Amino acid sequence: MPLSNADRWAEICEIQSSLMRNLASQFPQRNEQLQNLADGWQGVKKQAQGQPLTGLTTK
């Protein structure tokens, strides 16, 4: 079922992903964790846009 506000969700996810990547560059000791969070936000964005989630792994 598509979200009625999918465009807004995609925008929010992109903002969150960008924020996590910026933090990763500022805190190299947390790079891996922050990159994983950024990837997770990209996955949520894909779901909001109705795209299949391929290549994502869960740990």
C-alpha positions as CSV (number, residue, x, y, z in Angstrom):
1,M,0.0,0.0,0.0
2,P,1.6,3.3,-1.0
3,L,2.0,6.1,1.5
4,S,0.0,9.2,0.9
5,N,3.0,11.3,2.1
6,A,5.7,9.2,0.5
7,D,7.4,12.2,-1.0
8,R,7.8,13.8,2.4
9,W,9.0,10.6,3.9
10,A,11.6,10.3,1.2
11,E,12.7,13.8,1.8
12,I,13.0,13.2,5.6
13,C,15.0,10.0,5.0
14,E,17.4,11.8,2.7
15,I,18.0,14.5,5.3
16,Q,18.6,11.9,8.0
17,S,20.9,9.9,5.8
18,S,22.9,13.0,4.9
19,L,23.1,13.9,8.6
20,M,24.5,10.5,9.5
21,R,27.1,10.7,6.7
22,N,28.2,14.2,7.9
23,L,28.5,12.9,11.5
24,A,30.5,9.9,10.2
25,S,33.1,12.3,8.7
26,Q,33.3,14.3,11.9
27,F,33.5,11.2,14.2
28,P,35.7,8.7,12.4
29,Q,35.7,6.4,15.4
30,R,31.9,5.9,14.8
31,N,32.1,5.8,11.0
32,E,30.9,2.2,10.6
33,Q,27.9,2.6,12.9
34,L,26.9,6.0,11.3
35,Q,27.2,4.6,7.8
36,N,25.0,1.7,8.8
37,L,22.4,4.2,10.1
38,A,22.6,6.2,6.9
39,D,22.1,3.0,4.8
40,G,19.1,2.2,7.0
41,W,17.5,5.5,6.2
42,Q,18.1,4.9,2.5
43,G,16.2,1.6,3.0
44,V,13.3,3.4,4.6
45,K,13.3,5.9,1.7
46,K,13.1,3.0,-0.8
47,Q,10.2,1.5,1.1
48,A,8.4,4.8,1.1
49,Q,8.8,5.1,-2.6
50,G,7.6,1.5,-3.1
51,Q,10.9,0.2,-4.4
52,P,12.1,-3.3,-3.6
53,L,14.8,-3.6,-0.9
54,T,17.6,-5.5,-2.6
55,G,21.2,-5.7,-1.3
56,L,20.3,-4.7,2.3
57,T,21.5,-6.9,5.1
58,T,20.5,-7.0,8.7
59,K,22.9,-7.7,11.5
